[in-house]
Amino acid sequence: MEVNKNIELAKKGDQAAFTYLLDHYWNEVYGFMLKRTENETDTEDIVIETFAKAFDKIHTYNPDFQFNTWLIAIAKNVHIDMLRKRKSSLSVDFSNEDDFRAYNIADTAPSAEDKIITEQNLSNLLSCIKELKPHYQEVIQLRYFQELSYQEIADQLSEPLNNIKIKLLRAKKLLAEIILNKH
């Protein structure tokens, strides 16, 4: 099965497999969380963090369970953590982020989305970027116009490196879809 093959490849650090799993399961996890939160911004944050945690811990995935069930369980925990942090927003705990070990999710080889994006002239590209949600516009702008590294973007936005990598993967996919739909 395609999914199982990509899970095994992702366990070995394969970039294309991570992207496949992200694309394959994004809408399911997003839809599930949107019903729970009824807030698109919170849902996007939860799903981004879910995939970041899943890719960081993919070696712990037990194939006796469905991969989507595992992702949903992670998403539920991320949501619970978010609610806890909001309740106790006065006490800040950064211990989790310090040991947040990032897999090299973002490969340097250009993806199909990168090729589509780079073939656009600047004015077309800017108008397509404006159609993205603001947090996706921001990571695209920092990466491609300010040419910051993933770590520099993570530092500037005070977010874990894995979250930045997932946001960029998602932003590039959405941007490529917008560009293709305009042609």
Residue frames as qw, qx, qy, qz and C-alpha x, y, z in Angstrom:
[[0.000, 0.889, 0.459, 0.000, 0.00, 0.00, 0.00],
 [0.368, 0.686, -0.009, 0.628, 1.24, 3.48, -0.94],
 [0.393, -0.835, 0.100, -0.372, 0.77, 4.93, 2.56],
 [0.879, -0.438, 0.143, 0.125, 2.71, 2.15, 4.33],
 [0.774, 0.302, 0.065, 0.553, 5.56, 2.43, 1.83],
 [0.145, 0.763, -0.050, 0.628, 5.77, 6.20, 2.46],
 [0.640, -0.739, 0.096, -0.187, 5.66, 5.71, 6.23],
 [0.910, -0.186, 0.121, 0.351, 8.65, 3.34, 5.99],
 [0.559, 0.500, 0.060, 0.658, 10.51, 5.80, 3.73],
 [0.186, -0.855, 0.024, -0.484, 9.67, 8.69, 6.09],
 [0.812, -0.575, 0.067, 0.076, 11.14, 6.69, 8.99],
 [0.793, 0.013, 0.160, 0.587, 14.39, 6.71, 7.00],
 [0.200, -0.610, 0.006, 0.767, 14.18, 10.51, 6.56],
 [0.333, 0.294, 0.644, 0.623, 12.88, 10.55, 2.96],
 [0.083, 0.255, 0.072, -0.961, 11.70, 14.10, 2.08],
 [0.383, -0.047, -0.569, -0.726, 9.24, 13.04, -0.64],
 [0.412, -0.325, -0.851, 0.031, 7.62, 10.56, 1.76],
 [0.120, -0.379, -0.494, 0.773, 7.10, 13.28, 4.39],
 [0.229, 0.189, -0.199, -0.934, 5.51, 15.50, 1.74],
 [0.404, -0.159, -0.790, -0.433, 3.28, 12.64, 0.54],
 [0.329, -0.401, -0.796, 0.313, 2.04, 11.93, 4.08],
 [0.009, -0.341, -0.248, 0.907, 1.45, 15.64, 4.74],
 [0.326, 0.095, -0.420, -0.841, -0.55, 16.01, 1.51],
 [0.408, -0.178, -0.862, -0.244, -2.42, 12.74, 2.02],
 [0.394, -0.466, -0.738, 0.287, -3.56, 13.37, 5.60],
 [0.093, 0.036, -0.158, 0.982, -3.70, 17.17, 5.91],
 [0.414, -0.268, -0.300, -0.816, -7.40, 17.57, 5.02],
 [0.673, -0.356, -0.643, -0.086, -8.52, 14.69, 7.25],
 [0.485, -0.273, -0.497, 0.666, -6.68, 15.98, 10.33],
 [0.010, -0.077, -0.008, -0.997, -7.69, 19.58, 9.53],
 [0.494, -0.345, -0.481, -0.637, -11.37, 18.64, 9.12],
 [0.643, -0.380, -0.640, 0.180, -11.37, 16.67, 12.37],
 [0.384, -0.234, -0.371, 0.812, -9.78, 19.51, 14.35],
 [0.119, -0.211, -0.193, -0.951, -11.93, 22.23, 12.77],
 [0.565, -0.477, -0.565, -0.365, -15.04, 20.45, 14.11],
 [0.631, -0.416, -0.502, 0.420, -13.48, 20.46, 17.59],
 [0.352, -0.254, -0.158, 0.887, -12.10, 24.01, 17.67],
 [0.236, 0.831, 0.501, 0.061, -14.51, 25.80, 15.29],
 [0.095, -0.924, 0.167, 0.331, -11.61, 28.19, 14.66],
 [0.817, 0.554, -0.061, 0.146, -9.55, 28.07, 11.44],
 [0.164, 0.807, -0.475, 0.311, -6.47, 29.78, 12.88],
 [0.583, -0.476, 0.602, -0.268, -6.28, 27.45, 15.90],
 [0.943, 0.184, 0.265, -0.084, -6.92, 24.47, 13.64],
 [0.650, 0.690, -0.257, 0.190, -4.07, 25.39, 11.28],
 [0.102, -0.724, 0.594, -0.335, -1.70, 25.86, 14.23],
 [0.771, -0.254, 0.524, -0.257, -2.75, 22.52, 15.71],
 [0.924, 0.362, 0.123, -0.004, -2.38, 20.65, 12.40],
 [0.428, 0.768, -0.411, 0.241, 1.03, 22.19, 11.69],
 [0.294, -0.600, 0.660, -0.344, 2.26, 21.21, 15.15],
 [0.904, -0.020, 0.357, -0.235, 0.68, 17.75, 14.77],
 [0.858, 0.492, -0.093, 0.116, 2.66, 17.01, 11.61],
 [0.164, 0.763, -0.528, 0.334, 5.83, 18.48, 13.11],
 [0.557, -0.438, 0.620, -0.336, 5.48, 16.18, 16.14],
 [0.944, 0.181, 0.230, -0.154, 4.49, 13.20, 13.97],
 [0.706, 0.627, -0.275, 0.181, 7.55, 13.60, 11.74],
 [0.069, -0.701, 0.602, -0.376, 9.78, 14.08, 14.77],
 [0.537, -0.267, 0.718, -0.354, 8.42, 10.90, 16.39],
 [0.777, 0.298, -0.298, -0.467, 7.64, 8.81, 13.28],
 [0.374, 0.330, -0.859, 0.118, 10.06, 6.10, 14.42],
 [0.233, -0.032, 0.785, -0.574, 7.64, 5.45, 17.34],
 [0.664, 0.137, -0.140, -0.722, 4.63, 4.87, 15.05],
 [0.436, -0.066, 0.888, -0.131, 3.10, 1.41, 15.59],
 [0.290, 0.125, -0.637, -0.704, 1.84, -0.04, 12.27],
 [0.038, -0.321, -0.938, 0.125, -0.77, -2.10, 14.17],
 [0.136, 0.699, 0.458, -0.532, -2.81, 1.13, 14.19],
 [0.465, 0.743, 0.359, 0.319, -3.99, 3.24, 11.27],
 [0.458, 0.092, -0.048, 0.883, -1.65, 6.17, 10.55],
 [0.161, -0.560, -0.232, -0.779, -4.57, 8.63, 10.51],
 [0.682, -0.634, -0.358, -0.072, -5.67, 7.39, 13.96],
 [0.689, -0.242, -0.179, 0.660, -2.15, 8.06, 15.25],
 [0.214, 0.307, 0.117, 0.920, -2.19, 11.57, 13.72],
 [0.410, -0.654, -0.341, -0.536, -5.62, 12.32, 15.22],
 [0.737, -0.535, -0.330, 0.248, -4.36, 11.20, 18.66],
 [0.513, -0.051, -0.066, 0.854, -1.40, 13.57, 18.34],
 [0.041, -0.478, -0.270, -0.834, -3.73, 16.38, 17.20],
 [0.572, -0.684, -0.402, -0.209, -6.00, 15.84, 20.22],
 [0.701, -0.423, -0.226, 0.528, -2.99, 16.09, 22.54],
 [0.334, 0.174, 0.100, 0.921, -1.73, 19.24, 20.80],
 [0.272, -0.618, -0.360, -0.644, -5.21, 20.75, 21.20],
 [0.682, -0.634, -0.353, 0.088, -5.32, 19.83, 24.91],
 [0.613, -0.187, -0.100, 0.761, -1.85, 21.33, 25.37],
 [0.112, 0.405, 0.226, 0.879, -3.01, 24.53, 23.63],
 [0.469, -0.696, -0.364, -0.405, -6.03, 24.80, 25.92],
 [0.733, -0.495, -0.274, 0.377, -3.84, 24.19, 29.00],
 [0.481, 0.047, 0.010, 0.875, -1.36, 26.87, 27.90],
 [0.111, -0.569, -0.279, -0.766, -4.20, 29.36, 27.47],
 [0.629, -0.685, -0.346, -0.125, -5.50, 28.61, 30.95],
 [0.681, -0.604, 0.000, 0.413, -2.07, 28.98, 32.53],
 [0.560, 0.706, 0.063, 0.430, -0.68, 31.62, 30.19],
 [0.257, -0.927, 0.223, -0.157, 0.94, 33.34, 33.15],
 [0.619, -0.507, 0.577, 0.163, 3.39, 30.48, 33.68],
 [0.636, 0.649, -0.337, -0.248, 5.44, 29.91, 30.55],
 [0.782, -0.305, 0.533, 0.104, 7.09, 26.53, 30.00],
 [0.484, 0.723, -0.402, -0.285, 9.71, 26.35, 27.25],
 [0.494, -0.418, 0.761, 0.035, 11.22, 23.03, 28.31],
 [0.784, 0.347, 0.512, -0.051, 9.41, 21.20, 25.51],
 [0.545, 0.837, -0.049, -0.033, 10.84, 23.39, 22.75],
 [0.180, -0.789, 0.581, 0.084, 14.42, 23.10, 23.99],
 [0.445, -0.237, 0.854, 0.131, 14.56, 19.38, 23.29],
 [0.715, 0.563, 0.245, -0.335, 12.45, 19.60, 20.16],
 [0.429, -0.326, 0.680, 0.497, 14.67, 17.58, 17.80],
 [0.575, 0.611, -0.021, -0.543, 13.93, 18.50, 14.18],
 [0.750, 0.155, 0.568, 0.301, 14.17, 15.97, 11.39],
 [0.102, -0.341, 0.397, 0.846, 15.47, 17.37, 8.15],
 [0.482, 0.565, 0.640, -0.196, 11.98, 17.64, 6.69],
 [0.377, 0.881, -0.006, -0.285, 12.87, 20.49, 4.37],
 [0.796, 0.053, 0.367, 0.478, 15.10, 19.16, 1.63],
 [0.096, -0.633, 0.209, 0.740, 17.23, 21.56, -0.38],
 [0.218, 0.102, 0.779, 0.579, 16.40, 19.93, -3.72],
 [0.351, 0.107, -0.066, -0.928, 13.71, 21.93, -5.56],
 [0.409, 0.287, 0.836, -0.226, 10.28, 20.31, -5.41],
 [0.219, 0.495, 0.687, 0.485, 7.65, 20.38, -8.14],
 [0.118, -0.903, -0.397, 0.115, 6.02, 23.26, -6.24],
 [0.376, -0.636, 0.184, 0.648, 9.34, 25.17, -6.19],
 [0.345, 0.058, 0.625, 0.698, 9.62, 24.82, -9.98],
 [0.063, 0.728, 0.625, 0.273, 6.08, 26.09, -10.54],
 [0.269, -0.883, -0.213, 0.320, 6.68, 29.03, -8.20],
 [0.404, -0.507, 0.314, 0.694, 10.02, 30.07, -9.73],
 [0.338, 0.284, 0.654, 0.614, 8.58, 30.08, -13.27],
 [0.022, 0.866, 0.500, -0.014, 6.20, 32.93, -12.37],
 [0.299, 0.525, -0.061, 0.795, 7.02, 36.54, -13.09],
 [0.201, -0.029, -0.581, 0.788, 7.22, 38.70, -9.98],
 [0.386, -0.070, 0.071, -0.917, 3.90, 40.56, -10.32],
 [0.743, -0.125, -0.522, -0.399, 1.99, 37.29, -10.94],
 [0.571, -0.043, -0.726, 0.380, 3.79, 35.67, -8.04],
 [0.011, 0.042, -0.450, 0.892, 3.03, 38.55, -5.64],
 [0.574, -0.115, -0.116, -0.803, -0.65, 38.54, -6.55],
 [0.766, -0.102, -0.620, -0.136, -0.78, 34.76, -5.94],
 [0.400, 0.021, -0.672, 0.623, 1.02, 35.11, -2.60],
 [0.252, -0.153, 0.219, -0.930, -1.58, 37.69, -1.50],
 [0.730, -0.178, -0.383, -0.537, -4.23, 34.95, -1.79],
 [0.603, -0.044, -0.736, 0.304, -2.51, 32.91, 0.93],
 [0.544, -0.785, -0.296, 0.004, -3.40, 33.29, 4.61],
 [0.025, -0.945, 0.265, -0.192, -1.15, 35.85, 6.37],
 [0.636, -0.583, 0.502, 0.055, 0.99, 33.31, 8.26],
 [0.832, 0.219, 0.409, 0.305, 1.75, 31.49, 4.98],
 [0.377, 0.888, 0.012, 0.262, 2.52, 34.81, 3.26],
 [0.338, -0.877, 0.336, -0.059, 4.95, 35.56, 6.06],
 [0.755, -0.328, 0.523, 0.221, 6.99, 32.35, 5.82],
 [0.714, 0.526, 0.326, 0.329, 7.12, 32.56, 2.00],
 [0.154, 0.962, -0.066, 0.217, 8.26, 36.17, 2.22],
 [0.484, -0.762, 0.429, 0.026, 10.95, 35.42, 4.82],
 [0.808, -0.102, 0.529, 0.240, 12.24, 32.37, 2.95],
 [0.654, 0.441, 0.451, 0.417, 12.17, 33.53, -0.66],
 [0.211, 0.904, 0.105, 0.357, 12.38, 37.32, -0.54],
 [0.314, -0.871, 0.348, -0.148, 14.54, 37.82, 2.55],
 [0.733, 0.381, -0.556, 0.091, 16.32, 34.49, 1.90],
 [0.425, -0.576, 0.560, -0.417, 16.40, 33.52, 5.57],
 [0.281, 0.143, -0.949, 0.015, 17.32, 29.97, 6.58],
 [0.597, -0.457, -0.604, -0.263, 14.71, 27.78, 8.23],
 [0.559, -0.354, -0.509, 0.550, 16.43, 28.30, 11.58],
 [0.122, 0.005, -0.062, 0.991, 16.49, 32.10, 11.11],
 [0.422, -0.363, -0.423, -0.715, 12.75, 32.06, 10.32],
 [0.654, -0.431, -0.617, 0.075, 12.10, 29.90, 13.40],
 [0.427, -0.228, -0.366, 0.795, 14.10, 32.33, 15.55],
 [0.052, -0.133, -0.125, -0.982, 12.41, 35.41, 14.09],
 [0.557, -0.345, -0.399, -0.641, 8.90, 34.01, 14.53],
 [0.304, -0.355, 0.704, -0.535, 9.71, 32.31, 17.88],
 [0.912, 0.061, 0.027, -0.406, 8.40, 28.97, 16.62],
 [0.725, -0.293, 0.603, 0.158, 9.95, 25.49, 16.63],
 [0.003, -0.444, 0.674, 0.591, 11.98, 24.65, 13.52],
 [0.195, 0.202, 0.942, 0.183, 9.72, 21.73, 12.58],
 [0.259, 0.718, 0.529, -0.371, 6.64, 23.99, 12.59],
 [0.136, 0.719, -0.272, -0.625, 8.39, 26.36, 10.16],
 [0.090, -0.221, 0.868, 0.435, 9.29, 23.47, 7.87],
 [0.224, 0.446, 0.866, -0.030, 5.71, 22.18, 7.84],
 [0.206, 0.786, 0.260, -0.521, 4.33, 25.71, 7.26],
 [0.075, 0.593, -0.508, -0.620, 6.68, 26.18, 4.31],
 [0.157, 0.052, 0.944, 0.286, 5.76, 22.80, 2.80],
 [0.205, 0.633, 0.720, -0.197, 2.08, 23.66, 3.13],
 [0.123, 0.784, 0.017, -0.609, 2.53, 27.26, 1.88],
 [0.026, -0.394, 0.697, 0.599, 4.43, 26.09, -1.21],
 [0.170, 0.278, 0.931, 0.164, 1.74, 23.50, -2.00],
 [0.177, 0.755, 0.530, -0.343, -1.06, 26.06, -1.63],
 [0.050, 0.719, -0.236, -0.652, 0.84, 28.66, -3.65],
 [0.110, -0.164, 0.840, 0.505, 1.51, 26.16, -6.46],
 [0.193, 0.503, 0.842, -0.007, -2.22, 25.30, -6.53],
 [0.138, 0.813, 0.233, -0.516, -3.14, 29.00, -6.77],
 [0.017, -0.556, 0.525, 0.644, -0.65, 29.51, -9.63],
 [0.142, 0.059, 0.923, 0.353, -1.87, 26.44, -11.53],
 [0.190, 0.639, 0.720, -0.193, -5.52, 27.49, -11.13],
 [0.111, 0.777, 0.008, -0.620, -4.76, 30.91, -12.66],
 [0.015, -0.405, 0.689, 0.601, -3.41, 29.34, -15.87]]
